[in-house]
């Protein structure tokens, strides 16, 4: 392709030669420049006119983009409605969680006032004029109001976040109380030290040696020599000693003044100061001390006073008197 450039004052004509690839490249560059220019004009001129409300241009721009704006508005409204529905579902679940937390807390022995914030809005609302000191019952499903704004949804989400944090603290407190109760239960002698029936129960009986009536301060478990003796609860070995009446004697301290004794044993597998767990093998049945035959004499003492072990052991205790 050739382009001739002539001028009246020039003595000769200039000739420019262009190849096809040069023309294609020039057209591409011109198209890019045109697109950038039009985009810049649109963003600077038309959008600014629409924002600032120029008399004629703003109406023209709104008329051109009204369908796009309407579609965006519908999209935002649908998303806000969906978010409002989700917020409603979350609030309903939070109410259920709070009710369950209060119910479980009562089972765990947690006082309701321990679950509420000390400060605040609740007391102020209760003392407001026209309101009684008792909070009236409220409930029902959540129905989000159509047309909820993003600011309202943000406030609702913040409120839900506070509720979730409070519920988390409540369940943490409940877990702590339940764990404390479980630990206390582990220290109560509720497991049978020997698997078998009871020969002599707690209470008055005729002494097997002199035939006189006397108080029997424990439970006797007849068993073969060498039968394993298990700890009735977790605790610390208080003493392993020889006693003229109890024979080989093992004492376990379970805290709070609670002590168990295992008498007439033949062998002991722990030493003073050892930590033992529930149902750990601590000794073997024997016939040591003041005994007429192989058996385990089991005692429970609270503050040094003998108690009926049958009240501590889990499940019914089969009792029969051996002849």
Secondary structure, DSSP 4 states (H G I P E B T S, - for coil): -EEEE--TT-SS-EEEE--HHHHHHHHHHHHHHHHHHHHHHIIIIIHHHHHHT-TTHHHHHHHHHHHHHHHHHHHHHHHHHHHHHHHHHHHHHHHHHHHHHHHHHHHTT--GGGGS-SSSHHHHHHTSTT--SSPPP------PPTT--HHHHHHHHHHHHHHHHHHHHHHHHHHHHHHHHHHHHHTS--S-SSSS-BSS-SEEEE-TTT--EEEE-SEEEE--TT-EEE-SS-EEEEEEEEETTTEEEEEEE-STTEEEEEESEEEE---TT-EE-TT-EEEEEB--SS-SSSEEEEEEEETTEEE-GGGTSSS---B----
